[in-house]
Amino acid sequence: MAKPKADLPDRAALLQLVDAEGRLAVRVTPGARTEALELAEGRLLAKVRVKPEDGKANAAVAELLGKALGLATSRLHLLRGATSREKVFRVEL
């Protein structure tokens, strides 16, 4: 069975959440039924299907962010939250 397409918000809406230093805060839900990025109450919520093992969920979040922002995952760097649900990425525009 094919993997369903992820639900992604508009690129402009995501760029508004990036601060002046290029940081983007994300709350992650690993092990979700579907993959999605959602904007809720001014926060970015990421849902990924992957379990949080060996950094696989972090990589899945970076991949989702890259698709939504139209950037390669090499331009997204995890600054804080490797083992937490609250993560901060640096976005190189």
C-alpha positions in Angstrom: 0.0 0.0 0.0 1.3 3.4 -0.9 2.2 5.9 1.7 -0.4 8.7 1.8 0.7 12.2 1.0 1.5 14.4 4.0 -0.8 17.3 4.8 1.4 20.4 4.7 0.5 24.1 5.4 1.4 27.0 3.1 5.1 27.9 2.8 4.4 31.6 3.6 2.6 30.7 6.8 5.6 28.5 7.9 8.1 31.3 7.1 6.2 33.6 9.5 7.1 31.3 12.3 10.8 31.5 11.6 12.4 34.1 13.9 15.1 36.7 12.9 17.9 34.2 13.7 16.4 31.5 11.5 15.0 29.3 14.3 11.8 27.4 14.0 10.1 25.8 17.1 8.2 22.5 16.5 6.2 20.2 18.8 6.5 16.6 17.5 4.1 13.7 17.9 5.9 10.5 16.8 4.1 7.3 16.0 1.1 9.1 14.6 -1.3 7.5 12.1 -0.6 10.1 9.4 2.2 12.5 8.6 1.2 16.2 8.8 2.4 19.7 9.8 -0.3 21.8 11.5 -0.5 25.4 12.6 -2.4 25.7 15.9 -2.5 28.7 18.1 0.6 30.2 16.5 2.7 27.0 17.0 3.9 24.4 14.5 2.8 20.8 15.3 4.5 17.9 13.4 3.0 14.4 13.3 5.2 11.6 11.9 4.5 7.9 11.6 8.0 6.9 12.7 8.7 5.8 16.2 11.4 7.8 18.2 14.2 5.4 17.8 17.8 6.3 16.8 16.8 9.7 15.6 14.4 8.4 12.9 11.6 10.7 14.1 13.9 13.7 14.0 14.9 12.8 10.4 11.2 12.4 9.4 10.4 15.8 10.9 13.3 17.4 9.0 12.0 15.8 5.8 8.5 17.1 6.3 9.8 20.6 7.0 12.0 20.4 4.0 9.0 19.5 1.8 6.8 22.2 3.2 9.5 24.9 2.9 10.8 23.8 -0.4 14.3 23.2 1.0 16.7 20.4 1.1 17.0 18.7 4.5 20.7 19.6 4.6 19.5 23.2 5.1 17.6 22.3 8.3 19.7 21.7 11.4 18.3 20.4 14.7 19.6 22.9 17.4 17.7 21.6 20.5 15.4 18.8 21.5 17.0 15.6 20.0 15.2 13.5 22.7 12.3 15.9 23.4 9.0 16.5 21.8 9.8 20.2 21.7 12.4 20.8 19.0 14.1 23.9 17.6 15.5 23.8 14.0 17.7 26.3 12.3 16.4 27.1 8.8 18.9 28.2 6.2 16.9 30.2 3.6 
